[in-house]
Amino acid sequence: MANKRSKEEETNTKNKKSVKKKKSAMREALKFVAGTSACVGAGALLGAAHYFYMFSMKPVRHDKSRDKDPSERPYVRGRRWMNEHPEREDWYAMTEDGLHIHANFIPSPAPEGEHRYAICVHGYSDTSESVGQYAQHYRDHYGMNVLLPDLRGHGKSEGTYVGYGYHDRLDIILWIDKILERDPEAAIILHGISMGAATVMMTTGEKLPSNVKACVEDAGYDTAIGEFIEVYNNLEQKPPVPAEVIMPLLRAVSLVEAGYDLKKAAPIEAVQRSVTPTLFIHGEADSFIPCRMMKNLFEAASCQKMCMLMPGAEHVMSVCVDPERYWAKVDTFLGTVAPALTVCKD
């Protein structure tokens, strides 16, 4: 028991270190507010909000130094799997606002899996390769085709701002349409982590073809504004400017610079409209996006639904803390809501 407890404590320590690194640009951007005590007047506050916009809503690249953390090994293996896969294809699409977006496609290894697809969606400040371990499971375990999109502004996709799921939801619908052009008989599952989870939830809030059978969201927020406030209010050095003052100004800057109101990046509103069966997953130790947000989402969802809280798991680490339990829950969920997707299970 002592050895088991020691290993669990070591795993939790590693996970906590990993998450501290993951609170990258968004958390760092918030720290600038600590210097706004000298700001006087609306002009200075608006300038501060614009500065915050530049750091929190401008795409940033994956910090490869994080890959050295032992807790990141499952993600690193997934990145390698996607990038080195001999059958990987580059797919491209054009958005309604004229952006070229990119996705990686890896076909099913089995003829009987040819009509089954998993779309795996990455999170903030990363690219499609970060969901490689999820895609690998869907392909190797279920025999599915897998599509791993780069969200706008990330990876090989064009874009100058982070969408937090709002415009991204329409981009995912483009990828769904592209799959259906290739295969009208396709049965599709959406699986997203963090901001990717918010994206797939917002996608299910739209009118989707019946080919979309299920959705798995892992560590998503209920609203983008709520998540911004959460991080802001948990800074070690409490800023002198209340979140209630900065956030409306940030919304205004976002509307001008990115063309959308951050308040509309609200998965909790989307799941109220959704008819797509959804599995909600969250780590109980998530200090970045608190697990109460999953509870809010689950209670609000009008669709067929299941949920799982993973003990000891920090942000997007549930699959690493206990992969057997994680995928067993996905198995149970799919077997209940979309058994056709599990036909090729090994």
N, C-alpha and C positions, 0 to 999 in steps of 0.2 A: 504493500500500500504506500509506504514511504517513497519508494522509487517511482511509482506511478504518479504520486502527487508532485514529486520533484520534476518529472518530465512535463506534467501539465503546467506547472509554474514556469518552467523554461519556455514552453511553447507560447504561453500568454505573454511573457516578457518580450519574446521575439516579435509577436504580433503587434504589441504596443509600440515597439520601436519602428516597425514597418509603417504603421498608421501615422506616426509623427512625421515621417518623411512624405507621406501621401497628402498631407494637408498643405501642399505646395503653394502654388501661386495665389489661390483664393484666400487662404489664411494669412499669408504673408502680406497680401494687398491690404487686408483689413488693418494691419498694424500701423499703417501710415496715419490713421485717424488720431493716434495718440499725440501727434504733433499739432493737431488743429486747435489746441487751446488758445493759440494766438490768433486764430481766425475770427474776424468780426464781420458780421453782415452776411446777407444771402449770397453775394458774389463769391466770397471766400468758400462758403459751404458748397456752392455749386461746383467750384473748382476742385474741391476735395472729392465730391461725388464723381466728377469726371476722371480724376486720378484713380479712384477706386475702380471705375469702369475699365480703364486701360489695363489694370492688372487682373481683374476677376473675370472679364469677358473677352479678353484677347486670347486666342488659342496659344497654348504653350506646349512644347515638346515633352515627350516622356523623359524623365530623368533616369538615365541608364545606371547611375550610381546606386539606385534602389535595388537593382537586380542582384547586387552582391549580398543583400540581406538573405540569410538562410530561409526565412519564412516566405520569401518570394519564389523559391525554387519551382513550385508547381506552375506559377505564372510564366517563369522563364522557360520551362520545358514547353509550355503551350505556345509561347512566341516562336520558339525554334521549330516546333511541329508545323505551324502555319507557314512560316517563311521558307522552310526547306521542303515542303511537300511537293513531290514531283508532278502532281496533277493540279496544282493550284493555277487558277485562271484569274486574270484581271477583268473585272466588269466595270463599265462606266455608264452613267446616266446623266441627263440634263434636268436640273430643277426648273420649276416655273419661273424663278427669278434669275435664271441664266447661269447657274453654277454647274461646273462639271464635278460630279461626285464619283467616288471610287468604292469598289467592294472587292473582296477576295472570295472566289468560289472554288470549292473542292467537291467534286461529284461523289455520289454514293459508290461504295465499293461492291455493292451487290445489286443484281437486276431487280430483285423484289423490293429494294428500297428506293427505286428510281423516282417514285412519286411523293417521297417524304422529304421535307426540308426544314432545317432549323436556321433561323436568322438570329445571330448572336451579336449583341450590341455593346460596345465598350463605354467606359466612363470618361470623366473629366480629365483633361491633360494627358490623354493617352491615344492609342490607335487601335485598329482592328486586331492587331496581333495579341493584345492583352486578353482577348477572350478565346484564344487558341485552345486552352485546356477544356473549355466548355464545348467548343465545336468538335474537338477530338472525341469527346465522350459521345456526343450525338452521332457522329459518323461511325466510330468503332463499336459502340454498344448497340445502337439502333439501326445502323446501316443507312443513315440519312445523308442526303446532300446537305452541305452547310454553306451559308453565305455570311461573311463577316464584313460589314460595311465600315468605312471610315466616315464618321459623322462630319458634317460640314465644318471646315476650318481645321480638321485633324487629318493626319496621315497624307494620303494623296488626293484628298477632296479639297476643292476650292472653298474659300470662305474666310471672312476677316473677323468673325466674332463667334462666341460660344452660344449655342442656341438653347441650352438647358432643356431640350426636349420639345420646344415650341415649334420651330420650323423643321426640326429634325423628324418630327412625327410624319410630316408630309413626305420627307425623303424616304422614310421606311416604306411608306405606301408605294412610292415609285419602285422600290426594290421588290415589293410584293407583286406589283404589276409586271415587272420584268420576268419574274419567276413564272407567272401565269402565261406570259407570251411563250415561254419555253415549254411549259408543261401545264396545260389547262386542267389536268387532273391532280395538280399538286395539293398536298395536305401540309400545312405550315404551322410551326410553333415559333413564337418570338421569345427570346431569352435575353434579358439585359441586366447589367450590373451598374449600380450607382446612378450616374446621369443617364446611362444606357437603360437602366430600369425605369427611370422617369420617362424616357423616350418611348419605350414599348408600351407603358401604361397609357401615355397620351395618344399613342397610335390606336389603341383599342377603344379610345373614346370617339373615334371617327367611324363612319360607316365602312365596314370592311367586307370583302367577299367571304362567302361561307368557307372558302378554302383555309382561312386562318382558324385553326382548331383550338389553340391554347396559347397561354402567355405565362412566362415565369419572370417575376421581378425580384431582384436580389439587391437589397440595401438601397432602395430608392427613397427619395424625399417626397413629402406630401405636397409641398409648394416650394418653388425656387426661392421666393422671398423669405419664407419661413426658415429655410436652410441658411440663407445669408444672415438672418438675424441670429440664428442659433450660434453660428461661428463667431459673429461679431460680439455677442454678449458673453462668450466664454474666453475672450482674450485674457491672458494673464495680467496684462497691464490695461486696466479698464480705461477706455477712451472717454474724453470729456463730452463728446457729442453723442446723444442718444441715437440708437438705431432708428427710432421713429422719425428722426429728423433726416438722417442720411438716406434711408431707403426710398422715400418718395422722390428725392432728387436723383437717385440712381435710376429709378424707373424713367424719369424724364430724359436723362442722358441716353439710356438704352433705347428709348423710343426714337430719338434723333439719330443716334449712331448705328444702331442695329436694325431699326425699323419694326421693333415689336416691344410690347409692354411686358416687362418681367412678371407682372402679376398674372399674365395669361399662361405662364409656365406652371400649371397647377394640375399635376396628376390626380389629385384628390377629386377634382371636378370631372376628369375624364373617366375615372373608374365608376362614377355614379351613372354614367351613360353606357358603359361597356356591357356588351353581351358575350364577350370572349372569356371563357373560363380562365381564371388566373390563380397562380400559386404565389403567395407572398412569403419571402424569406428575409430574415434579418438576423444579424449577430447581436446577442444580448449585451455584449461589451462594446458595441459600436459607439465611439466617442465623437465621431464626425457627423454622422446622420443618426440621431437617436432612435432607438427601436420603438419609441412611442409613435413615431411617424408611421411605421408599418401598421401599428394598431389603428391609427386614424384611417389609413387607407383601407385596411381590411373591413372595418366597420362601415365605411362609406360605400364600398363596392356593391353593386347591384347584381353582378354576374355570379355564376357558380364559382366557388372559391375555396381554397385551402390556405393554411399558413403554417410556418415553422419558425420558431426562434431557436437559434443555435447557441447553446451555452458557451461562454468563453470566447466567442468569435468577435474580433474587431471588424472594422469596415471592410467589406467584400472578402473576408477571410473565412466565411462559413465553409466553403468548399475545401479549404485547406485544413481547417481544424478537424473536420470529420467527414471526409469525402464519401465514405460508405453510407452514413446517415443522410447526407445531402442528396445523393443520387437515388437512394431508396425512396426518399420522399417524392422526388421527381417521378420515379417509376410509379408509385402509388397514385400520384396526381394524374399522370397521363393514362394510366390504366383505367381510371375512373371517368375522366372527361373526354378522352380521345384514344380509345384502345387501338384504333387503326394505326396510330403512330408507333405503337410498340410491337407491331407484328414481326419486325426483324430483330427484336432484342436477342442478344447472344446468350 
